[in-house]
Amino acid sequence: FRSLDEPPEVVRFARQLLHGTVEHVEEIDGIIRRHAEHWRLDRMATVDRNLLRLATQEFIYDKETPKSAVINEAIEIARRFSSQESPQFVNGILDSIKKELET
């Protein structure tokens, strides 16, 4: 996967994020389930579920990117590609996961 104009380091980061998420999806889904009260993963919008997975993977395995930046990016993607309620939904769950990981 290679975008026409993306620098190699961006492509490399995206690949690491994708492969890490797929490799650890069961662990990641368990974390999301604990924080998504009254929501089953299979009932979430596909965009929201996958944003939560990618962001959670980045929280756990990418120690360089600030968690607040991860949340902000996920919110912006949800705002652009998902429903009107998605930014708040994604923010709430990721903020809860962030708090757990910081303790």
Stockholm file with secondary structure:
# STOCKHOLM 1.0

chainA/1-103         FRSLDEPPEVVRFARQLLHGTVEHVEEIDGIIRRHAEHWRLDRMATVDRNLLRLATQEFIYDKETPKSAVINEAIEIARRFSSQESPQFVNGILDSIKKELET
#=GR chainA/1-103 SS CCCSSCCHHHHHHHHHHHHHHHHTHHHHHHHHHHHSTTCCGGGSCHHHHHHHHHHHHHHHHCSSSCHHHHHHHHHHHHHHHSCTTHHHHHHHHHHHHHHHHHC
#=GC SS_cons         CCCSSCCHHHHHHHHHHHHHHHHTHHHHHHHHHHHSTTCCGGGSCHHHHHHHHHHHHHHHHCSSSCHHHHHHHHHHHHHHHSCTTHHHHHHHHHHHHHHHHHC
//
